[in-house]
Amino acid sequence: MPPPPHHFLFSLLLISASASASASASASAAVAGLPEFREAPAFRNGRECPQATSGPTRPPGTTIHIAMTLDTTYLRGSIAGVFSVLQHASCPENIVFHFVAASRRRPDLRRTVASTFPYLTFRLYHFNADLVRGKITYSIRRALDQPLNYARMYLADLLPTSVRRIIYFDSDLIVVDDVAKLWSIDLHDRVLGAPEYCHANFTAYFTPRFWSSPAHAAALRGRRPCYFNTGVMVIDLWRWREGRYTERLEGWMRIQKRERIYELGSLPPFLLVFAGEVERVDHRWNQHGLGGDNVRGQCRNLHPGPVSLLHWSGKGKPWLRLDSQRLCPLDSLWQPTWDSEDTTSLSAQLKSSSSPSRNCGEGGDRFEPSGND
């Protein structure tokens, strides 16, 4: 069984500039110009875990498949996310990661992951940015316009057909619960499962031009659409392929290119295709918006209720706040421990941080369009 999180999440992982790592890891990271990471501990299965065969395409039922994007800008966030999943998993050796990268530095990214997590089973896929480059329109934040932000639309094309189900995670989150609980949700006949927020102002995600078009608004007829954040999704890839959902998403991107019907990158197409037809997942699995909105990136507290996953969607990222020494209170849950002597348990910190904040509105439940980054 993995050890409990006695301190902050990143214990023993990220190294400071003055610290020394193993010669091979340090050399490869120095050449690549990427952050240096200490080797993570080997997280092992408990006795109750089913035996999983080797390889990234293991038989269904024995393996949890997780997809994440990987690039140089968000590398620290991705490493933190992977570490958090393994640290809290009941059967960490039964997890396979599928990383998607568009950068020419894929070999460097692969070496960084392999040297940091030498016991991790993972695959790295190339995402052809040309698939979306001509379909992307500018949004309210540059990060939302990057081609890799759209890679989640193409997972069914990138991953092997033997992988039926995938959990998609953004690279700005940490998991503080056993991911097997999220993996085991029943999708019934749905393609996608995610936490929904039906009290959010759904109309705010689209321009007046969209709502003034009877043809566009008709796409939502017969559904009760609710906002959901695409940074945490459980996807049935077989049903996705059968329904040709990538083509449906691309269709809305083409309309957007002509008519400007939304402002928020890759999120609105997902809302148009899936909203109202999403299998609901408990809100504890996406405490999102911790990065504030897309303009100010202000500090926010947790929404009320239990927490299984913390998500810094919005402009403010914890590693950038750490570098600038302008941390928000909740960023300490992400912050590594090499510069901290705090021994407060993670669960106690979460409990003390769950009071409503003025930025979140009454009850901590104000929802502003924050995109997926």
MOVENTA-V9186 format. One record per residue. RES is the residue in three letters. PSI is psi in whole degrees, -180 to 180 (999 if undefined). NEAR is the number of other ideal C-beta (glycine too) atoms within 10 Angstrom. D_FIRST is the distance of its C-alpha to the first C-alpha in whole Angstrom. Layout:
RES_PSI_NEAR_D_FIRST / RES_PSI_NEAR_D_FIRST
//
This chain:
MET_142_14_0 / PRO_149_18_4 / PRO_150_9_6 / PRO_156_10_9 / PRO_88_18_12 / HIS_-28_11_14 / HIS_-140_16_17 / PHE_174_21_18 / LEU_-38_23_16 / PHE_22_25_18 / SER_131_19_17 / LEU_12_14_18 / LEU_-68_21_19 / LEU_134_22_22 / ILE_152_19_25 / SER_168_9_28 / ALA_-30_6_32 / SER_-13_6_32 / ALA_160_11_29 / SER_138_9_28 / ALA_-174_18_26 / SER_153_13_26 / ALA_-44_8_30 / SER_-45_10_29 / ALA_-41_20_27 / SER_-41_17_29 / ALA_-46_14_32 / SER_-40_19_31 / ALA_-38_20_30 / ALA_-43_11_34 / VAL_-41_10_36 / ALA_-19_17_34 / GLY_25_9_35 / LEU_163_17_31 / PRO_148_16_29 / GLU_140_22_27 / PHE_141_25_23 / ARG_157_21_21 / GLU_129_16_19 / ALA_154_21_15 / PRO_159_16_12 / ALA_112_13_11 / PHE_125_21_8 / ARG_155_12_6 / ASN_150_18_6 / GLY_171_12_5 / ARG_-26_5_8 / GLU_-5_8_9 / CYS_139_17_9 / PRO_148_11_13 / GLN_125_8_14 / ALA_134_19_16 / THR_164_9_19 / SER_160_6_19 / GLY_152_12_21 / PRO_-9_16_22 / THR_63_16_23 / ARG_165_18_21 / PRO_147_11_22 / PRO_149_11_22 / GLY_-22_8_19 / THR_-11_13_17 / THR_141_22_16 / ILE_124_23_16 / HIS_128_26_19 / ILE_131_21_20 / ALA_139_24_23 / MET_152_24_24 / THR_160_22_27 / LEU_122_28_28 / ASP_173_21_30 / THR_-33_16_32 / THR_-40_15_32 / TYR_16_22_29 / LEU_-43_22_27 / ARG_-38_24_25 / GLY_-41_23_24 / SER_-45_25_23 / ILE_-42_23_21 / ALA_-41_26_20 / GLY_-46_25_19 / VAL_-47_27_17 / PHE_-43_25_15 / SER_-38_25_14 / VAL_-49_26_13 / LEU_-39_22_10 / GLN_-32_23_9 / HIS_1_23_9 / ALA_141_24_8 / SER_-30_15_6 / CYS_70_22_7 / PRO_-28_24_8 / GLU_-10_19_10 / ASN_15_20_12 / ILE_133_24_14 / VAL_130_21_17 / PHE_138_24_19 / HIS_105_22_23 / PHE_140_22_25 / VAL_126_22_29 / ALA_142_22_31 / ALA_-10_24_35 / SER_150_17_35 / ARG_-11_8_37 / ARG_29_18_35 / ARG_-41_17_32 / PRO_-39_12_32 / ASP_-41_19_31 / LEU_-41_20_28 / ARG_-45_16_27 / ARG_-39_19_27 / THR_-46_24_25 / VAL_-45_21_22 / ALA_-37_15_22 / SER_-29_21_22 / THR_-37_22_20 / PHE_74_22_17 / PRO_-16_12_18 / TYR_5_14_15 / LEU_136_18_16 / THR_120_16_18 / PHE_161_18_21 / ARG_150_19_24 / LEU_125_16_27 / TYR_145_20_30 / HIS_128_12_33 / PHE_121_24_35 / ASN_105_13_39 / ALA_-22_15_40 / ASP_-18_9_43 / LEU_-31_17_42 / VAL_-11_22_42 / ARG_-41_11_44 / GLY_-7_9_47 / LYS_-11_16_46 / ILE_135_19_44 / THR_154_15_46 / TYR_146_11_46 / SER_-168_21_44 / ILE_-8_15_44 / ARG_133_19_41 / ARG_-37_10_41 / ALA_-29_18_37 / LEU_-13_21_38 / ASP_-2_16_40 / GLN_137_20_38 / PRO_-37_17_38 / LEU_-22_22_34 / ASN_-18_23_34 / TYR_-1_25_35 / ALA_-27_26_33 / ARG_-21_23_31 / MET_-16_23_34 / TYR_15_18_34 / LEU_-37_22_31 / ALA_-26_22_32 / ASP_-30_14_34 / LEU_-39_17_32 / LEU_155_21_29 / PRO_148_12_29 / THR_-17_10_31 / SER_-16_13_28 / VAL_107_22_26 / ARG_-43_14_27 / ARG_144_18_24 / ILE_144_23_23 / ILE_127_23_22 / TYR_129_22_24 / PHE_136_28_23 / ASP_168_25_26 / SER_14_24_25 / ASP_41_28_26 / LEU_162_25_23 / ILE_147_25_19 / VAL_134_27_16 / VAL_28_21_15 / ASP_172_17_13 / ASP_117_18_11 / VAL_-17_24_14 / ALA_-28_16_14 / LYS_-40_13_16 / LEU_-41_23_18 / TRP_-33_18_18 / SER_2_10_19 / ILE_148_17_22 / ASP_116_7_25 / LEU_-8_16_28 / HIS_-123_8_31 / ASP_17_8_33 / ARG_156_18_33 / VAL_-31_23_32 / LEU_140_22_30 / GLY_139_24_28 / ALA_158_24_28 / PRO_134_22_28 / GLU_153_21_32 / TYR_86_19_34 / CYS_-12_13_37 / HIS_-4_10_39 / ALA_153_18_39 / ASN_94_11_42 / PHE_-34_18_42 / THR_-23_11_46 / ALA_-15_13_45 / TYR_0_21_43 / PHE_154_20_46 / THR_162_16_49 / PRO_-30_9_53 / ARG_-36_12_54 / PHE_-50_20_51 / TRP_-21_12_52 / SER_-8_10_56 / SER_112_14_55 / PRO_-36_8_55 / ALA_-42_7_54 / HIS_-48_17_51 / ALA_-28_12_50 / ALA_-20_9_51 / ALA_-23_18_48 / LEU_0_15_46 / ARG_139_7_48 / GLY_-2_7_47 / ARG_160_11_43 / ARG_81_11_42 / PRO_137_19_40 / CYS_149_18_38 / TYR_140_19_36 / PHE_151_26_33 / ASN_128_23_31 / THR_11_23_30 / GLY_-14_24_27 / VAL_111_26_25 / MET_144_25_26 / VAL_123_22_25 / ILE_133_25_27 / ASP_103_21_28 / LEU_-31_23_30 / TRP_-47_14_32 / ARG_-35_17_34 / TRP_-48_19_34 / ARG_-43_14_36 / GLU_-38_11_38 / GLY_-1_14_39 / ARG_50_12_40 / TYR_-27_20_38 / THR_-42_17_38 / GLU_-36_9_42 / ARG_-42_16_42 / LEU_-43_22_41 / GLU_-34_18_43 / GLY_-43_15_46 / TRP_-32_20_45 / MET_-37_19_45 / ARG_-40_11_48 / ILE_-42_19_50 / GLN_-39_22_48 / LYS_-34_13_50 / ARG_-36_8_53 / GLU_-10_14_53 / ARG_73_13_51 / ILE_-4_23_49 / TYR_174_23_46 / GLU_-1_21_45 / LEU_54_21_41 / GLY_-128_25_40 / SER_-11_25_37 / LEU_-51_25_37 / PRO_-39_24_40 / PRO_-38_24_40 / PHE_-41_23_37 / LEU_-41_22_38 / LEU_-34_23_42 / VAL_-39_19_40 / PHE_-24_22_37 / ALA_131_21_38 / GLY_-9_14_38 / GLU_31_13_37 / VAL_135_22_33 / GLU_122_18_30 / ARG_134_14_29 / VAL_146_21_26 / ASP_140_13_25 / HIS_-23_19_26 / ARG_-20_17_23 / TRP_8_24_22 / ASN_78_29_24 / GLN_80_28_26 / HIS_177_27_28 / GLY_9_25_31 / LEU_-13_26_30 / GLY_7_27_32 / GLY_-162_20_35 / ASP_-172_21_38 / ASN_-2_23_39 / VAL_-57_12_42 / ARG_-31_12_41 / GLY_38_19_37 / GLN_164_15_37 / CYS_144_20_35 / ARG_153_28_33 / ASN_175_20_31 / LEU_151_23_28 / HIS_152_23_30 / PRO_148_13_29 / GLY_174_13_26 / PRO_158_14_23 / VAL_127_21_21 / SER_-17_20_18 / LEU_133_25_20 / LEU_131_24_22 / HIS_117_25_25 / TRP_50_32_28 / SER_152_27_30 / GLY_-174_26_34 / LYS_-38_20_36 / GLY_120_23_34 / LYS_139_24_31 / PRO_-34_24_28 / TRP_-32_21_29 / LEU_-39_17_32 / ARG_-36_19_33 / LEU_-45_18_31 / ASP_-38_11_33 / SER_-2_8_36 / GLN_37_6_35 / ARG_58_11_36 / LEU_142_16_32 / CYS_159_21_32 / PRO_-43_14_30 / LEU_-15_23_27 / ASP_-21_21_27 / SER_-20_17_25 / LEU_-24_22_22 / TRP_-31_27_22 / GLN_135_21_24 / PRO_168_23_22 / THR_3_17_22 / TRP_-22_16_24 / ASP_21_8_27 / SER_141_14_26 / GLU_11_6_25 / ASP_129_11_24 / THR_14_9_22 / THR_135_13_22 / SER_153_14_18 / LEU_-41_20_18 / SER_-38_12_18 / ALA_-38_9_21 / GLN_-42_18_23 / LEU_-41_17_22 / LYS_-42_13_24 / SER_-18_10_27 / SER_-1_16_27 / SER_8_17_28 / SER_150_11_32 / PRO_150_16_34 / SER_158_18_36 / ARG_-32_12_39 / ASN_-25_17_38 / CYS_-11_20_37 / GLY_-177_13_39 / GLU_128_8_39 / GLY_7_10_36 / GLY_22_20_34 / ASP_29_16_35 / ARG_133_17_38 / PHE_117_18_37 / GLU_149_18_39 / PRO_117_19_39 / SER_6_27_36 / GLY_-154_26_36 / ASN_10_22_32 / ASP_999_29_32
//
